[in-house]
Amino acid sequence: MFLVLRREEGQGLAEYALILSLIALVAVTAVALFGTNLRAFLSMIGNTL
């Protein structure tokens, strides 16, 4: 019974790791695609202020 419980905890940890890596991949991709446009937009706001 204890062995079954340990397997489920390991599975949950693996799922959290996969979700975290997917979020990190999406964040890196978004910055790579929109980084230049975002920098220009923030510069425009800064110059306006």
C-alpha positions, -999 to 999 in steps of 0.1 A, spaced: 0 0 0 28 24 8 45 16 -25 14 26 -44 12 59 -26 49 67 -35 42 60 -71 13 85 -72 34 112 -56 61 107 -82 36 109 -110 22 142 -96 57 156 -94 64 146 -130 31 163 -141 40 195 -124 75 194 -140 59 190 -174 35 219 -169 62 241 -156 84 233 -186 55 240 -210 49 274 -194 86 282 -196 87 272 -233 57 294 -240 72 324 -222 105 321 -240 88 318 -274 66 348 -267 96 369 -257 115 357 -288 86 366 -311 74 398 -295 105 411 -277 115 437 -303 79 450 -307 75 452 -270 107 471 -265 97 496 -292 62 500 -276 77 506 -241 102 530 -255 74 550 -271 55 551 -238 86 562 -220 93 590 -245 57 602 -243 59 605 -206 
